Amino acid sequence: MTRMTRHVIACGLAVAFCCILELTGSSARAAPPAGYSLTWSDEFSGTALNWDNWQYKFQGTYRDGYNSASAVSVADGNMTITTYTDNDVHYTAWIATENKFQQCFGYYEARIKFNDSPGMWSAFWLLANTVGDEPFDDPATNGAEIDVVEHRLVDNDYNDIDDDILVGCHWNGYGEEHEHNSQSLYNLGIDDGEFHLFGVEWDDEEYRYYVDGVYKWSSYVGISERTEYIILSSEVKDMMWSGAIPTGGYGSLETSTTKMVVDYVRVYQTPEPATCLTVCTGLIYLLGKSRKRKVKNA
């Protein structure tokens, strides 16, 4: 399929999404792209994280925060990461489907309400732990960081960017060989305090990014062709790219308004996805193929 054909399809999907959203409101749930079926989801319908789906990642001190299970709550059909301060320690959290669920290619979507503050940011993204492996310049094999949405309240100059997000991908690890292709998306109408949809459609040729079901941008480089897992995270880092941590911090767990609230995460796949690499313990599976070969434990 050519890029032109893909863009025609993307535009057609965008029109379909717009019709659905116009009828039901911008914060409503959208339908998946045509031809996709649900493969995994978490609707956060209980009172705690579903441990069949999630685990905590990077617990303890990370950047200028402390990742803790105390920052995560599930209630009223939502999962909330609350960034808060206690005794000058800034608590927050990452949760991931690592070792629980991973998929190569497909459509990934989350319905999120952001209420971020200076000195921190929140994100919905995909990752393969092999993203920094050598040889470099082989994201198809090593994977990539795929940022479906990164959100900040302000930048380091304290410009209000609450209505904007960053999307994109990173590969070759995070050292001197690091490469990335990212795009800021502006004036999205997401600063209204309501839930909004953030999605990426990923295949062997591009990443296509959507906000509230509307196609926004594509990346044709750094394409991963291996399975990746999902991360929902909030991070604290003073003057990294989101301004300074507020004097006195973010308030207590009970009073903090700095929250990433997630209604659901859903993952879809086509009936016959392109061949890609899946790493399991001691085996590499080529999806879409029946052959497999033994390798060292991943």
URQUI-V707017 format. One record per residue. N is the residue number from 0. RES is the residue in one letter. OMEGA is omega in degrees with one decimal (999 if undefined). Layout:
((N RES OMEGA) (N RES OMEGA))
//
This chain:
((0 M -178.4) (1 T 177.4) (2 R 179.6) (3 M 178.9) (4 T 179.7) (5 R -180.0) (6 H 175.6) (7 V 178.1) (8 I -180.0) (9 A 179.6) (10 C 177.7) (11 G 176.4) (12 L 180.0) (13 A 178.8) (14 V 179.3) (15 A 178.3) (16 F -177.2) (17 C -179.9) (18 C 179.9) (19 I -176.4) (20 L 178.9) (21 E -179.6) (22 L -170.4) (23 T 179.6) (24 G -173.2) (25 S -178.8) (26 S -178.7) (27 A 177.3) (28 R 177.4) (29 A 175.1) (30 A 175.2) (31 P 175.6) (32 P -179.4) (33 A 176.2) (34 G -178.8) (35 Y 175.3) (36 S -179.1) (37 L 176.8) (38 T -177.9) (39 W 174.6) (40 S 166.7) (41 D -178.9) (42 E 178.9) (43 F -174.9) (44 S -178.0) (45 G 179.3) (46 T 177.5) (47 A 176.7) (48 L 173.8) (49 N -175.1) (50 W 170.6) (51 D -177.2) (52 N -167.1) (53 W 165.7) (54 Q 175.1) (55 Y -179.1) (56 K 178.4) (57 F 176.3) (58 Q -177.5) (59 G -176.7) (60 T 177.3) (61 Y -172.1) (62 R -179.9) (63 D 179.7) (64 G 177.7) (65 Y -178.4) (66 N -173.5) (67 S 176.0) (68 A -178.8) (69 S -178.9) (70 A -175.4) (71 V 175.9) (72 S 176.8) (73 V 179.8) (74 A 175.1) (75 D 177.3) (76 G -179.0) (77 N 168.6) (78 M -177.1) (79 T 167.6) (80 I 179.8) (81 T 174.2) (82 T -174.3) (83 Y -176.3) (84 T 176.5) (85 D -177.9) (86 N 176.7) (87 D 174.5) (88 V -178.5) (89 H -175.9) (90 Y 176.2) (91 T -175.9) (92 A 165.6) (93 W 166.3) (94 I -174.3) (95 A 174.9) (96 T 177.9) (97 E -178.1) (98 N 179.5) (99 K -179.7) (100 F 171.6) (101 Q -177.8) (102 Q 174.2) (103 C -178.6) (104 F 179.2) (105 G 177.9) (106 Y -176.6) (107 Y -176.3) (108 E 172.7) (109 A 176.1) (110 R -166.3) (111 I 169.6) (112 K -178.8) (113 F 168.8) (114 N -175.3) (115 D -179.3) (116 S 176.6) (117 P 176.8) (118 G 178.8) (119 M 176.8) (120 W -178.7) (121 S -173.8) (122 A 170.3) (123 F -172.4) (124 W 179.8) (125 L -177.4) (126 L 166.2) (127 A -178.1) (128 N 179.5) (129 T -173.6) (130 V -179.5) (131 G -178.0) (132 D 172.5) (133 E 0.5) (134 P 178.7) (135 F 179.1) (136 D 176.2) (137 D -179.3) (138 P 178.0) (139 A -179.8) (140 T -173.5) (141 N -178.9) (142 G -176.9) (143 A 165.7) (144 E -178.4) (145 I -176.8) (146 D 178.6) (147 V 174.7) (148 V 166.6) (149 E -174.7) (150 H 174.7) (151 R 173.8) (152 L -178.9) (153 V 170.0) (154 D -176.1) (155 N 174.9) (156 D 179.4) (157 Y 167.7) (158 N 178.6) (159 D -179.9) (160 I -178.9) (161 D -177.8) (162 D -176.3) (163 D 173.9) (164 I 172.4) (165 L 174.9) (166 V 177.6) (167 G -177.7) (168 C 177.8) (169 H 177.0) (170 W -175.4) (171 N 177.3) (172 G -174.3) (173 Y 178.1) (174 G -176.6) (175 E -178.1) (176 E -174.9) (177 H 174.3) (178 E 176.8) (179 H 173.4) (180 N -173.5) (181 S -178.9) (182 Q 171.3) (183 S 176.5) (184 L -168.3) (185 Y 169.9) (186 N -173.8) (187 L -176.7) (188 G -177.3) (189 I -177.5) (190 D -176.0) (191 D 179.6) (192 G -179.0) (193 E 175.3) (194 F 175.4) (195 H -176.2) (196 L 177.9) (197 F -174.7) (198 G 172.1) (199 V 173.3) (200 E -169.7) (201 W 172.5) (202 D -173.5) (203 D 179.5) (204 E -176.7) (205 E 166.6) (206 Y 178.4) (207 R -172.5) (208 Y -177.8) (209 Y 170.9) (210 V -175.6) (211 D 176.5) (212 G -178.0) (213 V 177.8) (214 Y -176.1) (215 K -171.4) (216 W 176.4) (217 S 169.9) (218 S -178.8) (219 Y -179.1) (220 V 179.6) (221 G -173.8) (222 I 175.2) (223 S 174.7) (224 E 178.2) (225 R 179.0) (226 T 178.3) (227 E 179.3) (228 Y -172.9) (229 I 173.9) (230 I 166.7) (231 L -170.7) (232 S 163.6) (233 S -176.2) (234 E 178.0) (235 V 175.3) (236 K -177.0) (237 D 174.3) (238 M 174.5) (239 M 176.3) (240 W -176.6) (241 S 177.7) (242 G -175.1) (243 A 172.4) (244 I -177.9) (245 P 174.0) (246 T -176.8) (247 G 175.8) (248 G -169.6) (249 Y -175.4) (250 G -179.1) (251 S 177.1) (252 L -178.2) (253 E -173.4) (254 T -176.8) (255 S 174.2) (256 T -179.3) (257 T -169.8) (258 K 165.6) (259 M -175.8) (260 V -176.2) (261 V 179.3) (262 D 177.8) (263 Y 167.1) (264 V -179.8) (265 R -179.2) (266 V -177.0) (267 Y 178.1) (268 Q 174.3) (269 T -178.9) (270 P -178.0) (271 E 179.4) (272 P 176.4) (273 A 179.1) (274 T 175.4) (275 C -170.7) (276 L 176.3) (277 T 178.7) (278 V 172.3) (279 C -179.6) (280 T 176.4) (281 G -177.0) (282 L 167.0) (283 I 175.7) (284 Y 173.3) (285 L -177.0) (286 L -178.1) (287 G 177.7) (288 K 179.6) (289 S -176.0) (290 R 176.6) (291 K 179.5) (292 R -179.7) (293 K 175.2) (294 V 176.5) (295 K 178.8) (296 N -179.5) (297 A 999))
//
